[in-house]
Amino acid sequence: MTTLVLGSASPRRRELLALLGVTFEVHAAEVDETLLPGEPPLAAARRLALAKARAVAGAGLTVVAADTLVVLDGSPLGKPADAA
């Protein structure tokens, strides 16, 4: 039997899985989320999601990992500095 693992500390992703009624564990991946120079946002999101999945992968685990980038006019905005 495999264990479903969320490779993220994201409250939204935890909420979505809980709403689906699935049993899962949270293993927050520690991944440097710095974008590479000239890296397109879609490529960055894919690279970071894969890095998160690999960071928590293990035998008997099924890992769900994702990354979200907010893009405005083709440029990623990055993490918000504060609630405003």
Backbone as JSON Lines, residues from 0, in Angstrom:
{"i":0,"aa":"M","n":[0.84,-1.18,0.0],"ca":[0.0,0.0,0.0],"c":[0.89,1.24,0.0]}
{"i":1,"aa":"T","n":[0.53,2.22,-0.82],"ca":[1.32,3.44,-0.88],"c":[0.69,4.53,-0.04]}
{"i":2,"aa":"T","n":[1.51,5.47,0.36],"ca":[1.06,6.62,1.12],"c":[1.07,7.83,0.21]}
{"i":3,"aa":"L","n":[-0.02,8.6,0.21],"ca":[-0.08,9.83,-0.56],"c":[0.58,10.93,0.25]}
{"i":4,"aa":"V","n":[1.53,11.62,-0.39],"ca":[2.29,12.68,0.28],"c":[2.12,13.98,-0.5]}
{"i":5,"aa":"L","n":[1.8,15.04,0.21],"ca":[1.79,16.38,-0.36],"c":[3.16,16.98,-0.12]}
{"i":6,"aa":"G","n":[3.88,17.27,-1.18],"ca":[5.23,17.81,-1.06],"c":[5.22,19.32,-0.97]}
{"i":7,"aa":"S","n":[4.42,19.85,-0.06],"ca":[4.25,21.29,0.05],"c":[3.65,21.63,1.4]}
{"i":8,"aa":"A","n":[3.97,22.82,1.89],"ca":[3.35,23.3,3.13],"c":[2.16,24.21,2.82]}
{"i":9,"aa":"S","n":[1.77,24.27,1.55],"ca":[0.71,25.17,1.12],"c":[-0.63,24.85,1.79]}
{"i":10,"aa":"P","n":[-1.19,25.8,2.51],"ca":[-2.5,25.58,3.12],"c":[-3.59,25.31,2.08]}
{"i":11,"aa":"R","n":[-3.51,25.96,0.94],"ca":[-4.51,25.77,-0.12],"c":[-4.47,24.35,-0.68]}
{"i":12,"aa":"R","n":[-3.27,23.84,-0.89],"ca":[-3.17,22.47,-1.42],"c":[-3.65,21.45,-0.39]}
{"i":13,"aa":"R","n":[-3.35,21.7,0.88],"ca":[-3.85,20.82,1.95],"c":[-5.38,20.85,1.97]}
{"i":14,"aa":"E","n":[-5.93,22.04,1.85],"ca":[-7.38,22.19,1.86],"c":[-8.03,21.45,0.69]}
{"i":15,"aa":"L","n":[-7.44,21.57,-0.49],"ca":[-7.99,20.89,-1.67],"c":[-7.99,19.37,-1.51]}
{"i":16,"aa":"L","n":[-6.9,18.82,-1.02],"ca":[-6.84,17.38,-0.82],"c":[-7.83,16.93,0.25]}
{"i":17,"aa":"A","n":[-7.96,17.71,1.3],"ca":[-8.91,17.38,2.37],"c":[-10.34,17.41,1.83]}
{"i":18,"aa":"L","n":[-10.65,18.39,0.98],"ca":[-11.98,18.47,0.39],"c":[-12.3,17.26,-0.48]}
{"i":19,"aa":"L","n":[-11.27,16.67,-1.06],"ca":[-11.45,15.46,-1.87],"c":[-11.68,14.23,-0.99]}
{"i":20,"aa":"G","n":[-11.4,14.37,0.29],"ca":[-11.61,13.27,1.22],"c":[-10.53,12.21,1.19]}
{"i":21,"aa":"V","n":[-9.36,12.56,0.66],"ca":[-8.27,11.59,0.61],"c":[-7.41,11.7,1.87]}
{"i":22,"aa":"T","n":[-6.8,10.59,2.23],"ca":[-5.88,10.57,3.36],"c":[-4.48,10.86,2.81]}
{"i":23,"aa":"F","n":[-3.79,11.78,3.45],"ca":[-2.45,12.16,2.97],"c":[-1.6,12.66,4.12]}
{"i":24,"aa":"E","n":[-0.3,12.68,3.88],"ca":[0.67,13.25,4.82],"c":[1.28,14.48,4.15]}
{"i":25,"aa":"V","n":[1.71,15.43,4.96],"ca":[2.39,16.62,4.45],"c":[3.88,16.48,4.74]}
{"i":26,"aa":"H","n":[4.68,16.53,3.69],"ca":[6.13,16.56,3.81],"c":[6.58,17.82,3.07]}
{"i":27,"aa":"A","n":[6.75,18.89,3.79],"ca":[7.13,20.15,3.16],"c":[8.52,20.03,2.55]}
{"i":28,"aa":"A","n":[8.6,20.27,1.25],"ca":[9.87,20.19,0.54],"c":[10.66,21.48,0.76]}
{"i":29,"aa":"E","n":[11.93,21.32,1.04],"ca":[12.79,22.49,1.17],"c":[13.57,22.63,-0.14]}
{"i":30,"aa":"V","n":[13.1,23.55,-0.97],"ca":[13.66,23.75,-2.31],"c":[13.93,25.24,-2.49]}
{"i":31,"aa":"D","n":[15.09,25.55,-3.04],"ca":[15.4,26.94,-3.38],"c":[14.51,27.34,-4.56]}
{"i":32,"aa":"E","n":[13.63,28.31,-4.35],"ca":[12.67,28.7,-5.38],"c":[13.13,29.9,-6.2]}
{"i":33,"aa":"T","n":[14.42,30.18,-6.17],"ca":[14.97,31.26,-6.97],"c":[14.83,30.92,-8.45]}
{"i":34,"aa":"L","n":[14.29,31.85,-9.22],"ca":[14.17,31.63,-10.65],"c":[15.53,31.79,-11.31]}
{"i":35,"aa":"L","n":[15.76,30.98,-12.33],"ca":[17.02,31.05,-13.07],"c":[16.96,32.24,-14.03]}
{"i":36,"aa":"P","n":[18.1,32.88,-14.3],"ca":[18.1,34.03,-15.21],"c":[17.5,33.65,-16.57]}
{"i":37,"aa":"G","n":[16.52,34.44,-17.01],"ca":[15.91,34.22,-18.31],"c":[14.96,33.03,-18.39]}
{"i":38,"aa":"E","n":[14.72,32.37,-17.26],"ca":[13.86,31.19,-17.26],"c":[12.39,31.6,-17.46]}
{"i":39,"aa":"P","n":[11.73,31.02,-18.46],"ca":[10.31,31.32,-18.65],"c":[9.5,30.84,-17.45]}
{"i":40,"aa":"P","n":[8.45,31.56,-17.07],"ca":[7.65,31.19,-15.9],"c":[7.12,29.76,-15.93]}
{"i":41,"aa":"L","n":[6.61,29.29,-17.06],"ca":[6.09,27.94,-17.13],"c":[7.18,26.91,-16.88]}
{"i":42,"aa":"A","n":[8.35,27.13,-17.44],"ca":[9.48,26.21,-17.23],"c":[9.9,26.24,-15.76]}
{"i":43,"aa":"A","n":[9.88,27.41,-15.15],"ca":[10.26,27.54,-13.74],"c":[9.28,26.77,-12.85]}
{"i":44,"aa":"A","n":[7.98,26.92,-13.11],"ca":[6.98,26.22,-12.32],"c":[7.14,24.71,-12.44]}
{"i":45,"aa":"R","n":[7.39,24.23,-13.64],"ca":[7.6,22.8,-13.85],"c":[8.86,22.31,-13.13]}
{"i":46,"aa":"R","n":[9.95,23.09,-13.26],"ca":[11.21,22.7,-12.62],"c":[11.06,22.65,-11.1]}
{"i":47,"aa":"L","n":[10.41,23.65,-10.53],"ca":[10.25,23.72,-9.08],"c":[9.33,22.62,-8.56]}
{"i":48,"aa":"A","n":[8.25,22.33,-9.29],"ca":[7.35,21.25,-8.87],"c":[8.08,19.91,-8.87]}
{"i":49,"aa":"L","n":[8.87,19.66,-9.9],"ca":[9.64,18.41,-9.97],"c":[10.67,18.35,-8.84]}
{"i":50,"aa":"A","n":[11.33,19.47,-8.56],"ca":[12.32,19.5,-7.48],"c":[11.66,19.21,-6.13]}
{"i":51,"aa":"K","n":[10.46,19.74,-5.92],"ca":[9.74,19.49,-4.67],"c":[9.36,18.01,-4.56]}
{"i":52,"aa":"A","n":[8.89,17.44,-5.67],"ca":[8.52,16.02,-5.66],"c":[9.74,15.15,-5.36]}
{"i":53,"aa":"R","n":[10.85,15.45,-6.0],"ca":[12.07,14.67,-5.78],"c":[12.59,14.82,-4.35]}
{"i":54,"aa":"A","n":[12.4,16.0,-3.76],"ca":[12.91,16.26,-2.41],"c":[12.21,15.41,-1.36]}
{"i":55,"aa":"V","n":[10.97,15.0,-1.62],"ca":[10.23,14.22,-0.62],"c":[9.96,12.79,-1.06]}
{"i":56,"aa":"A","n":[10.4,12.43,-2.25],"ca":[10.13,11.09,-2.79],"c":[10.77,10.01,-1.95]}
{"i":57,"aa":"G","n":[10.13,8.85,-1.94],"ca":[10.67,7.71,-1.22],"c":[9.88,6.46,-1.59]}
{"i":58,"aa":"A","n":[10.4,5.33,-1.21],"ca":[9.76,4.05,-1.5],"c":[8.38,4.01,-0.85]}
{"i":59,"aa":"G","n":[7.4,3.54,-1.6],"ca":[6.05,3.4,-1.07],"c":[5.27,4.7,-0.99]}
{"i":60,"aa":"L","n":[5.8,5.76,-1.57],"ca":[5.12,7.05,-1.52],"c":[4.62,7.45,-2.9]}
{"i":61,"aa":"T","n":[3.44,8.02,-2.93],"ca":[2.93,8.68,-4.13],"c":[2.91,10.15,-3.78]}
{"i":62,"aa":"V","n":[3.67,10.94,-4.54],"ca":[3.87,12.35,-4.19],"c":[3.07,13.26,-5.11]}
{"i":63,"aa":"V","n":[2.41,14.24,-4.49],"ca":[1.75,15.32,-5.21],"c":[2.55,16.58,-4.89]}
{"i":64,"aa":"A","n":[3.07,17.22,-5.94],"ca":[3.83,18.45,-5.74],"c":[3.47,19.43,-6.85]}
{"i":65,"aa":"A","n":[3.5,20.7,-6.52],"ca":[3.15,21.74,-7.5],"c":[3.87,23.02,-7.14]}
{"i":66,"aa":"D","n":[3.86,23.94,-8.1],"ca":[4.38,25.27,-7.83],"c":[3.51,26.26,-8.58]}
{"i":67,"aa":"T","n":[3.31,27.41,-7.99],"ca":[2.5,28.45,-8.6],"c":[3.33,29.71,-8.77]}
{"i":68,"aa":"L","n":[3.31,30.26,-9.97],"ca":[3.94,31.55,-10.23],"c":[2.88,32.5,-10.75]}
{"i":69,"aa":"V","n":[2.83,33.69,-10.18],"ca":[1.92,34.71,-10.68],"c":[2.71,35.56,-11.67]}
{"i":70,"aa":"V","n":[2.14,35.7,-12.88],"ca":[2.84,36.4,-13.96],"c":[2.0,37.58,-14.42]}
{"i":71,"aa":"L","n":[2.65,38.72,-14.59],"ca":[1.99,39.92,-15.1],"c":[2.79,40.44,-16.29]}
{"i":72,"aa":"D","n":[2.14,40.54,-17.42],"ca":[2.79,41.0,-18.66],"c":[4.05,40.2,-18.98]}
{"i":73,"aa":"G","n":[3.99,38.89,-18.73],"ca":[5.09,38.0,-19.07],"c":[6.19,37.91,-18.03]}
{"i":74,"aa":"S","n":[6.08,38.68,-16.94],"ca":[7.12,38.66,-15.91],"c":[6.55,38.13,-14.6]}
{"i":75,"aa":"P","n":[7.27,37.17,-13.98],"ca":[6.8,36.65,-12.69],"c":[6.9,37.72,-11.61]}
{"i":76,"aa":"L","n":[5.88,37.78,-10.73],"ca":[5.86,38.8,-9.68],"c":[6.65,38.39,-8.46]}
{"i":77,"aa":"G","n":[6.85,37.11,-8.24],"ca":[7.58,36.67,-7.06],"c":[6.67,36.58,-5.84]}
{"i":78,"aa":"K","n":[7.25,36.2,-4.73],"ca":[6.5,36.05,-3.48],"c":[6.11,37.43,-2.95]}
{"i":79,"aa":"P","n":[4.89,37.57,-2.42],"ca":[4.51,38.87,-1.84],"c":[5.32,39.18,-0.6]}
{"i":80,"aa":"A","n":[5.67,40.43,-0.43],"ca":[6.45,40.85,0.73],"c":[5.58,40.93,1.98]}
{"i":81,"aa":"D","n":[4.28,41.23,1.78],"ca":[3.37,41.34,2.9],"c":[1.93,41.16,2.38]}
{"i":82,"aa":"A","n":[0.96,41.24,3.28],"ca":[-0.43,41.02,2.91],"c":[-0.95,42.07,1.91]}
{"i":83,"aa":"A","n":[-0.44,43.27,1.99],"ca":[-0.87,44.33,1.07],"c":[-0.38,44.05,-0.34]}
